Amino acid sequence: MSEKDYRRVKWGLIGAGDFGLIYAQILKQLPNVELVSVYSRTEKNAQRAAKQFSIEKLYTDYNELIGSDGVEAVAVVTDEHHHHEPVMAALKAGKHVIVEKPIAPSLKEADEMIAQGKKTDKIFAVAHIVPFHTHYAIAKAEIDKGSIGDVVAMYARRNAASFWGEKLQDHSSAIYDEMIHDMECMLWYTGWKVKRVYAQTKNVRGMKKPDVCWAMFTFENGSIATLEANWYLPANTPYLIDAQMEIHGTEGMLYIDLSDQGLRVNDKNGWRFPDATWWPEQMGRVEGALGDEIRYFADAVMIGELPGGLGDPQRARDALEIVMAAEKSAEKGEIVEL
């Protein structure tokens, strides 16, 4: 990067919920970002974010944010049911756009966003965090250099405590919210397409969405993947996410295990496993995979180029289609062809 490329880019934040606040903290800590404005549907949340992170302007109309304060880039961190409108508005206005996963709640909205992104020379990227985690990124490098030969099968689990399902059941599911992470990563690893899926679920608590989900996916070349996701771990589960992955090759295997993340604390209340890799806070800064992810996008916006194929909206859309097919398979109790 040449000296002339380095500059502070004016960003606006669309969404000031809990995850939006983490975004705000990261954006404020980056030297090439000037976070000039924040939007929330509720003025209370916008005021909270503005005060906590010294953001000068706040809005309850995202169109006003997009058109004001010299904003060059926006991060859309609303829930996915409110992604389409601000993303489309920002792309049409010629802004760089980073949107949290899932890209959208429907393929129609995802396709419209991708089509609009292709009409501009600005960056449009979807923030899928897993490829930015060091363990998964190293696995990708090992696959690419042929350490395990040809990939023939994959397995992943992403399980969370029971309160997670209680929080998200009105608009999401463990398949949709959790499996999509690992499927997007598997597509990144291989570049393959899924042609068949069979999924089964178990609703233990009688909520709107099942608690436990397993699915098998067959790729176009005959290779297979099995994904496990649940949000039914005991409420006192001592870690954030039970995340594991195996990649089976013709000449070896890769294993990722992030259940305890290598850090254990035993205090008067018992064992706990603090987040040490996803978005830990260190010396007032949010680091880990999320910090690396947003830093990557901020650098990309600054230079006007998205290197390495990370944040690809088409891959995010394909992962969405696959997990939606898994939900359909579970509902119907039959194999779904894509």
C-alpha positions as YAML, in Angstrom:
chain: A
units: angstrom
residues:
- id: 1
  name: MET
  ca: [0.00, 0.00, 0.00]
- id: 2
  name: SER
  ca: [1.49, 3.35, -1.02]
- id: 3
  name: GLU
  ca: [1.43, 6.38, 1.23]
- id: 4
  name: LYS
  ca: [-1.09, 8.14, -1.00]
- id: 5
  name: ASP
  ca: [-3.56, 5.27, -0.53]
- id: 6
  name: TYR
  ca: [-3.73, 5.75, 3.22]
- id: 7
  name: ARG
  ca: [-6.54, 8.01, 4.35]
- id: 8
  name: ARG
  ca: [-9.41, 8.17, 6.80]
- id: 9
  name: VAL
  ca: [-12.68, 7.10, 5.23]
- id: 10
  name: LYS
  ca: [-15.98, 8.46, 6.54]
- id: 11
  name: TRP
  ca: [-18.28, 5.66, 7.67]
- id: 12
  name: GLY
  ca: [-21.89, 5.51, 8.79]
- id: 13
  name: LEU
  ca: [-23.27, 2.75, 10.99]
- id: 14
  name: ILE
  ca: [-26.77, 1.47, 10.22]
- id: 15
  name: GLY
  ca: [-27.97, -0.49, 13.24]
- id: 16
  name: ALA
  ca: [-27.24, 0.23, 16.89]
- id: 17
  name: GLY
  ca: [-28.27, -2.96, 18.66]
- id: 18
  name: ASP
  ca: [-25.88, -5.07, 20.71]
- id: 19
  name: PHE
  ca: [-23.80, -6.22, 17.73]
- id: 20
  name: GLY
  ca: [-23.95, -2.75, 16.21]
- id: 21
  name: LEU
  ca: [-22.28, -1.41, 19.34]
- id: 22
  name: ILE
  ca: [-19.42, -3.88, 18.90]
- id: 23
  name: TYR
  ca: [-19.05, -2.69, 15.30]
- id: 24
  name: ALA
  ca: [-18.98, 0.89, 16.54]
- id: 25
  name: GLN
  ca: [-16.23, 0.08, 19.04]
- id: 26
  name: ILE
  ca: [-14.11, -1.58, 16.34]
- id: 27
  name: LEU
  ca: [-14.66, 1.14, 13.75]
- id: 28
  name: LYS
  ca: [-13.71, 3.80, 16.30]
- id: 29
  name: GLN
  ca: [-10.42, 2.04, 17.03]
- id: 30
  name: LEU
  ca: [-9.29, 1.89, 13.39]
- id: 31
  name: PRO
  ca: [-6.95, 4.70, 12.27]
- id: 32
  name: ASN
  ca: [-8.25, 4.73, 8.69]
- id: 33
  name: VAL
  ca: [-11.91, 5.08, 9.71]
- id: 34
  name: GLU
  ca: [-13.85, 8.15, 10.79]
- id: 35
  name: LEU
  ca: [-17.20, 7.00, 12.16]
- id: 36
  name: VAL
  ca: [-19.28, 10.11, 11.57]
- id: 37
  name: SER
  ca: [-22.87, 8.93, 12.02]
- id: 38
  name: VAL
  ca: [-25.14, 6.22, 13.36]
- id: 39
  name: TYR
  ca: [-28.70, 5.17, 12.54]
- id: 40
  name: SER
  ca: [-31.25, 3.23, 14.56]
- id: 41
  name: ARG
  ca: [-34.99, 2.88, 14.16]
- id: 42
  name: THR
  ca: [-35.27, 3.94, 17.80]
- id: 43
  name: GLU
  ca: [-33.77, 7.27, 18.82]
- id: 44
  name: LYS
  ca: [-32.87, 5.81, 22.22]
- id: 45
  name: ASN
  ca: [-30.49, 3.27, 20.67]
- id: 46
  name: ALA
  ca: [-29.02, 5.85, 18.31]
- id: 47
  name: GLN
  ca: [-28.39, 8.19, 21.24]
- id: 48
  name: ARG
  ca: [-26.82, 5.40, 23.27]
- id: 49
  name: ALA
  ca: [-24.35, 4.56, 20.50]
- id: 50
  name: ALA
  ca: [-23.58, 8.20, 19.75]
- id: 51
  name: LYS
  ca: [-22.86, 8.96, 23.38]
- id: 52
  name: GLN
  ca: [-20.88, 5.81, 24.11]
- id: 53
  name: PHE
  ca: [-18.60, 6.16, 21.10]
- id: 54
  name: SER
  ca: [-18.58, 9.94, 20.55]
- id: 55
  name: ILE
  ca: [-20.35, 9.74, 17.19]
- id: 56
  name: GLU
  ca: [-21.25, 13.24, 16.11]
- id: 57
  name: LYS
  ca: [-24.47, 12.65, 14.15]
- id: 58
  name: LEU
  ca: [-27.38, 10.30, 14.81]
- id: 59
  name: TYR
  ca: [-30.39, 9.49, 12.64]
- id: 60
  name: THR
  ca: [-33.64, 7.56, 12.75]
- id: 61
  name: ASP
  ca: [-33.88, 7.65, 8.93]
- id: 62
  name: TYR
  ca: [-31.13, 5.68, 7.19]
- id: 63
  name: ASN
  ca: [-31.67, 7.65, 3.96]
- id: 64
  name: GLU
  ca: [-30.62, 10.79, 5.79]
- id: 65
  name: LEU
  ca: [-27.48, 9.07, 7.06]
- id: 66
  name: ILE
  ca: [-26.61, 7.82, 3.58]
- id: 67
  name: GLY
  ca: [-27.00, 11.29, 2.10]
- id: 68
  name: SER
  ca: [-25.29, 13.28, 4.84]
- id: 69
  name: ASP
  ca: [-21.94, 14.00, 6.44]
- id: 70
  name: GLY
  ca: [-19.84, 12.97, 3.44]
- id: 71
  name: VAL
  ca: [-20.39, 9.29, 4.22]
- id: 72
  name: GLU
  ca: [-18.41, 7.07, 1.85]
- id: 73
  name: ALA
  ca: [-19.12, 3.65, 3.38]
- id: 74
  name: VAL
  ca: [-21.80, 2.10, 5.55]
- id: 75
  name: ALA
  ca: [-21.93, -0.98, 7.74]
- id: 76
  name: VAL
  ca: [-25.43, -2.47, 7.88]
- id: 77
  name: VAL
  ca: [-25.78, -4.29, 11.20]
- id: 78
  name: THR
  ca: [-29.56, -4.52, 11.49]
- id: 79
  name: ASP
  ca: [-31.26, -7.92, 11.60]
- id: 80
  name: GLU
  ca: [-31.48, -9.47, 8.14]
- id: 81
  name: HIS
  ca: [-35.15, -8.60, 7.70]
- id: 82
  name: HIS
  ca: [-34.02, -4.99, 7.53]
- id: 83
  name: HIS
  ca: [-30.98, -5.45, 5.26]
- id: 84
  name: HIS
  ca: [-32.49, -5.03, 1.83]
- id: 85
  name: GLU
  ca: [-33.73, -1.44, 1.91]
- id: 86
  name: PRO
  ca: [-30.66, 0.28, 3.40]
- id: 87
  name: VAL
  ca: [-28.25, -1.84, 1.35]
- id: 88
  name: MET
  ca: [-30.08, -0.99, -1.87]
- id: 89
  name: ALA
  ca: [-30.29, 2.68, -0.96]
- id: 90
  name: ALA
  ca: [-26.59, 2.87, -0.11]
- id: 91
  name: LEU
  ca: [-25.50, 1.04, -3.27]
- id: 92
  name: LYS
  ca: [-27.70, 3.27, -5.44]
- id: 93
  name: ALA
  ca: [-26.14, 6.29, -3.74]
- id: 94
  name: GLY
  ca: [-22.66, 5.09, -4.65]
- id: 95
  name: LYS
  ca: [-21.51, 4.04, -1.18]
- id: 96
  name: HIS
  ca: [-19.35, 1.11, -0.16]
- id: 97
  name: VAL
  ca: [-21.49, -1.37, 1.76]
- id: 98
  name: ILE
  ca: [-20.65, -4.05, 4.32]
- id: 99
  name: VAL
  ca: [-23.67, -6.02, 5.54]
- id: 100
  name: GLU
  ca: [-23.82, -8.58, 8.33]
- id: 101
  name: LYS
  ca: [-24.77, -12.17, 7.62]
- id: 102
  name: PRO
  ca: [-27.15, -13.64, 6.57]
- id: 103
  name: ILE
  ca: [-27.24, -11.48, 3.47]
- id: 104
  name: ALA
  ca: [-31.07, -11.45, 3.44]
- id: 105
  name: PRO
  ca: [-34.09, -13.47, 4.56]
- id: 106
  name: SER
  ca: [-34.95, -14.42, 0.96]
- id: 107
  name: LEU
  ca: [-33.12, -15.29, -2.24]
- id: 108
  name: LYS
  ca: [-35.10, -12.63, -4.09]
- id: 109
  name: GLU
  ca: [-33.76, -9.87, -1.85]
- id: 110
  name: ALA
  ca: [-30.25, -11.32, -1.97]
- id: 111
  name: ASP
  ca: [-30.31, -11.45, -5.78]
- id: 112
  name: GLU
  ca: [-31.55, -7.87, -6.01]
- id: 113
  name: MET
  ca: [-28.77, -6.67, -3.72]
- id: 114
  name: ILE
  ca: [-26.11, -8.56, -5.70]
- id: 115
  name: ALA
  ca: [-27.44, -7.22, -9.00]
- id: 116
  name: GLN
  ca: [-27.36, -3.66, -7.66]
- id: 117
  name: GLY
  ca: [-23.84, -4.18, -6.34]
- id: 118
  name: LYS
  ca: [-22.67, -5.17, -9.83]
- id: 119
  name: LYS
  ca: [-23.89, -1.83, -11.18]
- id: 120
  name: THR
  ca: [-21.37, 0.09, -9.10]
- id: 121
  name: ASP
  ca: [-17.60, 0.13, -8.74]
- id: 122
  name: LYS
  ca: [-17.96, 0.33, -4.97]
- id: 123
  name: ILE
  ca: [-17.35, -2.57, -2.61]
- id: 124
  name: PHE
  ca: [-20.32, -4.67, -1.58]
- id: 125
  name: ALA
  ca: [-19.42, -7.42, 0.87]
- id: 126
  name: VAL
  ca: [-21.18, -9.72, 3.32]
- id: 127
  name: ALA
  ca: [-19.61, -10.15, 6.75]
- id: 128
  name: HIS
  ca: [-19.33, -13.89, 7.33]
- id: 129
  name: ILE
  ca: [-16.93, -14.09, 10.27]
- id: 130
  name: VAL
  ca: [-15.62, -17.68, 10.13]
- id: 131
  name: PRO
  ca: [-13.02, -17.20, 7.33]
- id: 132
  name: PHE
  ca: [-11.46, -14.43, 9.42]
- id: 133
  name: HIS
  ca: [-10.86, -16.74, 12.36]
- id: 134
  name: THR
  ca: [-7.20, -17.75, 12.45]
- id: 135
  name: HIS
  ca: [-7.90, -21.48, 12.80]
- id: 136
  name: TYR
  ca: [-10.23, -21.60, 9.79]
- id: 137
  name: ALA
  ca: [-7.96, -19.34, 7.72]
- id: 138
  name: ILE
  ca: [-4.96, -21.60, 8.39]
- id: 139
  name: ALA
  ca: [-7.06, -24.62, 7.42]
- id: 140
  name: LYS
  ca: [-7.83, -22.91, 4.11]
- id: 141
  name: ALA
  ca: [-4.12, -22.34, 3.49]
- id: 142
  name: GLU
  ca: [-3.38, -26.01, 4.25]
- id: 143
  name: ILE
  ca: [-6.11, -27.14, 1.85]
- id: 144
  name: ASP
  ca: [-4.83, -24.83, -0.89]
- id: 145
  name: LYS
  ca: [-1.26, -26.12, -0.65]
- id: 146
  name: GLY
  ca: [-2.44, -29.74, -0.78]
- id: 147
  name: SER
  ca: [-1.48, -30.79, 2.73]
- id: 148
  name: ILE
  ca: [-4.38, -33.26, 3.01]
- id: 149
  name: GLY
  ca: [-4.76, -34.08, -0.67]
- id: 150
  name: ASP
  ca: [-8.20, -33.72, -2.21]
- id: 151
  name: VAL
  ca: [-11.07, -32.90, 0.13]
- id: 152
  name: VAL
  ca: [-13.61, -35.74, 0.18]
- id: 153
  name: ALA
  ca: [-15.79, -35.02, 3.22]
- id: 154
  name: MET
  ca: [-16.37, -32.39, 5.89]
- id: 155
  name: TYR
  ca: [-18.07, -32.19, 9.27]
- id: 156
  name: ALA
  ca: [-18.91, -29.16, 11.41]
- id: 157
  name: ARG
  ca: [-20.80, -28.41, 14.59]
- id: 158
  name: ARG
  ca: [-21.89, -25.04, 15.92]
- id: 159
  name: ASN
  ca: [-23.90, -25.31, 19.11]
- id: 160
  name: ALA
  ca: [-25.02, -22.60, 21.50]
- id: 161
  name: ALA
  ca: [-26.67, -22.27, 24.90]
- id: 162
  name: SER
  ca: [-30.45, -22.55, 25.22]
- id: 163
  name: PHE
  ca: [-31.01, -18.82, 25.69]
- id: 164
  name: TRP
  ca: [-29.81, -18.29, 22.11]
- id: 165
  name: GLY
  ca: [-32.83, -20.08, 20.70]
- id: 166
  name: GLU
  ca: [-35.17, -18.26, 23.03]
- id: 167
  name: LYS
  ca: [-33.77, -14.97, 21.73]
- id: 168
  name: LEU
  ca: [-33.93, -15.74, 18.01]
- id: 169
  name: GLN
  ca: [-36.83, -18.17, 17.54]
- id: 170
  name: ASP
  ca: [-39.27, -15.57, 16.23]
- id: 171
  name: HIS
  ca: [-37.35, -15.07, 13.01]
- id: 172
  name: SER
  ca: [-34.54, -17.60, 12.82]
- id: 173
  name: SER
  ca: [-33.53, -21.21, 13.42]
- id: 174
  name: ALA
  ca: [-30.38, -23.10, 14.35]
- id: 175
  name: ILE
  ca: [-30.07, -24.25, 10.72]
- id: 176
  name: TYR
  ca: [-30.50, -20.75, 9.35]
- id: 177
  name: ASP
  ca: [-28.52, -18.90, 12.02]
- id: 178
  name: GLU
  ca: [-25.73, -21.38, 12.84]
- id: 179
  name: MET
  ca: [-25.24, -23.82, 9.94]
- id: 180
  name: ILE
  ca: [-24.91, -20.96, 7.47]
- id: 181
  name: HIS
  ca: [-21.58, -20.02, 9.05]
- id: 182
  name: ASP
  ca: [-19.97, -23.39, 8.41]
- id: 183
  name: MET
  ca: [-21.59, -23.90, 5.01]
- id: 184
  name: GLU
  ca: [-20.28, -20.53, 3.77]
- id: 185
  name: CYS
  ca: [-16.84, -21.54, 5.01]
- id: 186
  name: MET
  ca: [-17.02, -24.91, 3.26]
- id: 187
  name: LEU
  ca: [-17.97, -23.19, 0.01]
- id: 188
  name: TRP
  ca: [-14.95, -20.92, 0.51]
- id: 189
  name: TYR
  ca: [-12.71, -23.93, 1.06]
- id: 190
  name: THR
  ca: [-13.83, -25.83, -2.02]
- id: 191
  name: GLY
  ca: [-15.72, -23.65, -4.49]
- id: 192
  name: TRP
  ca: [-18.17, -26.55, -4.88]
- id: 193
  name: LYS
  ca: [-21.92, -26.41, -5.27]
- id: 194
  name: VAL
  ca: [-24.39, -28.42, -3.19]
- id: 195
  name: LYS
  ca: [-26.87, -30.49, -5.22]
- id: 196
  name: ARG
  ca: [-28.72, -32.45, -2.50]
- id: 197
  name: VAL
  ca: [-29.59, -32.04, 1.18]
- id: 198
  name: TYR
  ca: [-31.34, -34.15, 3.78]
- id: 199
  name: ALA
  ca: [-31.99, -32.67, 7.22]
- id: 200
  name: GLN
  ca: [-33.71, -33.72, 10.42]
- id: 201
  name: THR
  ca: [-34.60, -31.68, 13.48]
- id: 202
  name: LYS
  ca: [-35.89, -32.18, 17.01]
- id: 203
  name: ASN
  ca: [-38.06, -29.66, 18.82]
- id: 204
  name: VAL
  ca: [-37.48, -30.33, 22.52]
- id: 205
  name: ARG
  ca: [-39.01, -27.25, 24.14]
- id: 206
  name: GLY
  ca: [-42.03, -26.71, 21.93]
- id: 207
  name: MET
  ca: [-40.77, -23.38, 20.61]
- id: 208
  name: LYS
  ca: [-41.47, -22.02, 17.13]
- id: 209
  name: LYS
  ca: [-38.18, -23.43, 15.85]
- id: 210
  name: PRO
  ca: [-36.49, -26.79, 16.56]
- id: 211
  name: ASP
  ca: [-33.70, -27.00, 19.13]
- id: 212
  name: VAL
  ca: [-31.50, -29.64, 17.50]
- id: 213
  name: CYS
  ca: [-30.64, -29.89, 13.80]
- id: 214
  name: TRP
  ca: [-28.52, -32.31, 11.75]
- id: 215
  name: ALA
  ca: [-28.12, -32.24, 7.97]
- id: 216
  name: MET
  ca: [-26.16, -34.08, 5.29]
- id: 217
  name: PHE
  ca: [-25.17, -32.28, 2.10]
- id: 218
  name: THR
  ca: [-24.01, -33.87, -1.15]
- id: 219
  name: PHE
  ca: [-21.83, -31.74, -3.42]
- id: 220
  name: GLU
  ca: [-21.84, -31.81, -7.20]
- id: 221
  name: ASN
  ca: [-18.72, -34.03, -7.27]
- id: 222
  name: GLY
  ca: [-20.19, -36.58, -4.87]
- id: 223
  name: SER
  ca: [-18.30, -35.40, -1.78]
- id: 224
  name: ILE
  ca: [-20.34, -35.02, 1.40]
- id: 225
  name: ALA
  ca: [-20.65, -32.81, 4.45]
- id: 226
  name: THR
  ca: [-22.51, -33.23, 7.71]
- id: 227
  name: LEU
  ca: [-23.46, -30.19, 9.76]
- id: 228
  name: GLU
  ca: [-24.76, -30.13, 13.31]
- id: 229
  name: ALA
  ca: [-26.33, -27.12, 14.97]
- id: 230
  name: ASN
  ca: [-28.33, -26.65, 18.10]
- id: 231
  name: TRP
  ca: [-29.24, -23.95, 20.56]
- id: 232
  name: TYR
  ca: [-30.12, -26.35, 23.33]
- id: 233
  name: LEU
  ca: [-26.93, -26.61, 25.36]
- id: 234
  name: PRO
  ca: [-27.57, -26.07, 29.08]
- id: 235
  name: ALA
  ca: [-28.02, -22.43, 30.03]
- id: 236
  name: ASN
  ca: [-24.93, -22.67, 32.24]
- id: 237
  name: THR
  ca: [-22.72, -23.82, 29.35]
- id: 238
  name: PRO
  ca: [-19.38, -22.22, 30.21]
- id: 239
  name: TYR
  ca: [-18.37, -21.18, 26.68]
- id: 240
  name: LEU
  ca: [-19.76, -18.91, 23.99]
- id: 241
  name: ILE
  ca: [-19.98, -21.34, 21.05]
- id: 242
  name: ASP
  ca: [-19.22, -25.05, 20.73]
- id: 243
  name: ALA
  ca: [-17.57, -24.79, 17.31]
- id: 244
  name: GLN
  ca: [-15.70, -27.67, 15.67]
- id: 245
  name: MET
  ca: [-14.82, -28.70, 12.13]
- id: 246
  name: GLU
  ca: [-13.12, -31.62, 10.41]
- id: 247
  name: ILE
  ca: [-11.93, -31.65, 6.81]
- id: 248
  name: HIS
  ca: [-11.22, -35.15, 5.47]
- id: 249
  name: GLY
  ca: [-8.80, -35.47, 2.56]
- id: 250
  name: THR
  ca: [-7.32, -38.25, 0.47]
- id: 251
  name: GLU
  ca: [-3.97, -37.80, 2.23]
- id: 252
  name: GLY
  ca: [-4.85, -36.46, 5.68]
- id: 253
  name: MET
  ca: [-7.26, -34.53, 7.87]
- id: 254
  name: LEU
  ca: [-7.66, -31.13, 9.47]
- id: 255
  name: TYR
  ca: [-9.24, -30.69, 12.90]
- id: 256
  name: ILE
  ca: [-10.54, -27.46, 14.43]
- id: 257
  name: ASP
  ca: [-11.85, -27.39, 18.00]
- id: 258
  name: LEU
  ca: [-12.86, -24.06, 19.54]
- id: 259
  name: SER
  ca: [-15.05, -25.22, 22.40]
- id: 260
  name: ASP
  ca: [-12.87, -23.84, 25.19]
- id: 261
  name: GLN
  ca: [-10.58, -21.77, 22.92]
- id: 262
  name: GLY
  ca: [-7.58, -22.77, 25.02]
- id: 263
  name: LEU
  ca: [-8.45, -20.53, 27.99]
- id: 264
  name: ARG
  ca: [-10.05, -21.80, 31.21]
- id: 265
  name: VAL
  ca: [-10.91, -19.92, 34.38]
- id: 266
  name: ASN
  ca: [-11.88, -21.68, 37.61]
- id: 267
  name: ASP
  ca: [-13.25, -19.21, 40.17]
- id: 268
  name: LYS
  ca: [-15.66, -19.40, 43.11]
- id: 269
  name: ASN
  ca: [-18.58, -19.87, 40.69]
- id: 270
  name: GLY
  ca: [-16.96, -22.79, 38.86]
- id: 271
  name: TRP
  ca: [-15.43, -23.19, 35.43]
- id: 272
  name: ARG
  ca: [-15.85, -20.67, 32.64]
- id: 273
  name: PHE
  ca: [-14.23, -20.28, 29.24]
- id: 274
  name: PRO
  ca: [-13.98, -16.59, 28.21]
- id: 275
  name: ASP
  ca: [-14.12, -15.71, 24.53]
- id: 276
  name: ALA
  ca: [-10.50, -15.56, 23.43]
- id: 277
  name: THR
  ca: [-10.87, -15.67, 19.66]
- id: 278
  name: TRP
  ca: [-14.21, -14.42, 18.27]
- id: 279
  name: TRP
  ca: [-14.50, -10.84, 19.58]
- id: 280
  name: PRO
  ca: [-12.53, -10.59, 22.83]
- id: 281
  name: GLU
  ca: [-11.85, -7.19, 24.31]
- id: 282
  name: GLN
  ca: [-8.21, -6.47, 25.03]
- id: 283
  name: MET
  ca: [-7.02, -3.17, 26.49]
- id: 284
  name: GLY
  ca: [-10.22, -1.47, 25.42]
- id: 285
  name: ARG
  ca: [-10.07, -2.81, 21.86]
- id: 286
  name: VAL
  ca: [-12.19, -5.52, 20.25]
- id: 287
  name: GLU
  ca: [-9.84, -8.00, 18.62]
- id: 288
  name: GLY
  ca: [-10.18, -11.59, 17.42]
- id: 289
  name: ALA
  ca: [-11.94, -12.70, 14.25]
- id: 290
  name: LEU
  ca: [-14.47, -9.85, 14.29]
- id: 291
  name: GLY
  ca: [-11.78, -7.22, 14.77]
- id: 292
  name: ASP
  ca: [-9.78, -8.72, 11.89]
- id: 293
  name: GLU
  ca: [-12.89, -8.90, 9.71]
- id: 294
  name: ILE
  ca: [-13.89, -5.27, 10.07]
- id: 295
  name: ARG
  ca: [-10.27, -4.15, 9.75]
- id: 296
  name: TYR
  ca: [-10.04, -6.10, 6.48]
- id: 297
  name: PHE
  ca: [-13.18, -4.42, 5.11]
- id: 298
  name: ALA
  ca: [-12.03, -0.98, 6.27]
- id: 299
  name: ASP
  ca: [-8.70, -1.46, 4.49]
- id: 300
  name: ALA
  ca: [-10.52, -2.68, 1.38]
- id: 301
  name: VAL
  ca: [-12.78, 0.37, 1.32]
- id: 302
  name: MET
  ca: [-9.79, 2.68, 1.79]
- id: 303
  name: ILE
  ca: [-7.99, 1.28, -1.27]
- id: 304
  name: GLY
  ca: [-11.17, 0.49, -3.23]
- id: 305
  name: GLU
  ca: [-10.35, -3.19, -3.69]
- id: 306
  name: LEU
  ca: [-11.55, -6.38, -1.97]
- id: 307
  name: PRO
  ca: [-8.64, -8.86, -2.09]
- id: 308
  name: GLY
  ca: [-8.73, -12.57, -1.46]
- id: 309
  name: GLY
  ca: [-12.37, -13.27, -2.27]
- id: 310
  name: LEU
  ca: [-13.57, -12.76, 1.29]
- id: 311
  name: GLY
  ca: [-17.02, -11.32, 1.85]
- id: 312
  name: ASP
  ca: [-18.26, -12.53, -1.54]
- id: 313
  name: PRO
  ca: [-22.01, -11.74, -1.77]
- id: 314
  name: GLN
  ca: [-22.63, -14.57, -4.25]
- id: 315
  name: ARG
  ca: [-21.13, -17.14, -1.89]
- id: 316
  name: ALA
  ca: [-23.21, -15.68, 0.94]
- id: 317
  name: ARG
  ca: [-26.29, -16.00, -1.24]
- id: 318
  name: ASP
  ca: [-25.44, -19.61, -2.16]
- id: 319
  name: ALA
  ca: [-24.97, -20.52, 1.50]
- id: 320
  name: LEU
  ca: [-28.36, -18.98, 2.23]
- id: 321
  name: GLU
  ca: [-29.99, -21.07, -0.51]
- id: 322
  name: ILE
  ca: [-28.42, -24.24, 0.87]
- id: 323
  name: VAL
  ca: [-29.53, -23.76, 4.48]
- id: 324
  name: MET
  ca: [-33.01, -22.77, 3.33]
- id: 325
  name: ALA
  ca: [-33.11, -26.07, 1.45]
- id: 326
  name: ALA
  ca: [-32.07, -27.82, 4.68]
- id: 327
  name: GLU
  ca: [-34.96, -26.18, 6.52]
- id: 328
  name: LYS
  ca: [-37.32, -27.31, 3.78]
- id: 329
  name: SER
  ca: [-35.95, -30.85, 3.96]
- id: 330
  name: ALA
  ca: [-36.46, -30.98, 7.71]
- id: 331
  name: GLU
  ca: [-40.03, -29.69, 7.41]
- id: 332
  name: LYS
  ca: [-40.96, -32.18, 4.70]
- id: 333
  name: GLY
  ca: [-38.88, -35.10, 5.97]
- id: 334
  name: GLU
  ca: [-37.44, -35.73, 2.53]
- id: 335
  name: ILE
  ca: [-34.38, -35.10, 0.38]
- id: 336
  name: VAL
  ca: [-34.33, -31.71, -1.35]
- id: 337
  name: GLU
  ca: [-32.56, -31.27, -4.68]
- id: 338
  name: LEU
  ca: [-30.98, -27.93, -5.53]
...
